[in-house]
Amino acid sequence: MRGEIRTRDGWAVRHAVVTVTDATGRQVARVQAGDDGAVAGGALPPGAYTAIVTAVGYAPAARTLMVSGAGADLGTVVLGRAGGAELPPPGPWTIDPAHSSVGAVAQHLGLSSVRGRFAAFEGRVEIAEPAERSRVTARIDAASIDTGNATRDEHLRSADFLNAAVHPVIEYRGDGLTARGPDRWTVHGALTLNGVTRPVELDLAYLGTGPDPWGGVRAAFRATTELRRADFAIRFNQVLEAGIAAVGESLKVELEIQAVQGETLPPA
């Protein structure tokens, strides 16, 4: 019997167990996959069997196994994570700022939105096993805010908003995940902004993994959250004659993240 056990993204599921039963439900074979996810077992008499594949942290999968004179080919069995939520393989992943973005959207005059982005940031994702224990850290240079208007950007860096001279770093630390559905997670953590630390949860979507041109592997994520400025002691505003606030009280944060497998980034 031969075959291989993989995740949806093609990663090997190490030490998965393949249990084979005959038509009466009697177990006739039990084989453990290797570190590469490959399954190699002894010969089985010709006939129809059921192969059940299990692995810690993954939902089991079953398929019919037809054995002929040519042997038993299980093929590639794809396992989904238990609960239906996927993440990359365990280990460190380093955020690549050149292929990521940290943005924010605020309402202006109650009519339209102003978008900004932070040009300088760094971070690390530690995928754990089980995935719920994964962690993330990110540090953002507050003074790197860019909305496309120099006068507005200087005001945002001032004590009225980010107070970048006193609190130059915006920091987020996530210390656990909760699965919310296929490829969706809630990240539980704390954000330090303007010298104030508050619990902040991120709505995270895992977009998949793939090779890059530098011989590495990348994982992609999208995350959003909404912040109230007052929670971080950012209360500046101007009320116009019509009673409309110049700046909205809430702020939508939008993250597009690429992370490289490992603790270092490829040479620029």
Secondary structure, DSSP 8 states (H G I E B T S, - for coil): -EEEEEETTS-B-TT-EEEEE-TTS-EEEEEE--TTSEEE-----SEEEEEEEE-TTB--EEEEEEEETTEEEEEEEEE-BGGG-----SEEEEE-GGG-EEEEEEEETTTEEEEEEES-EEEEEEE-SSGGG-EEEEEEEGGGEE-S-HHHHHHHHSTTTT-TTT--EEEEEEEEEEEEETTEEEEEEEEEETTEEEEEEEEEEEEEEEE-TTS-EEEEEEEEEEEEGGGGT-----B-TTS-BSEEEEEEEEEEEEEEESSS----
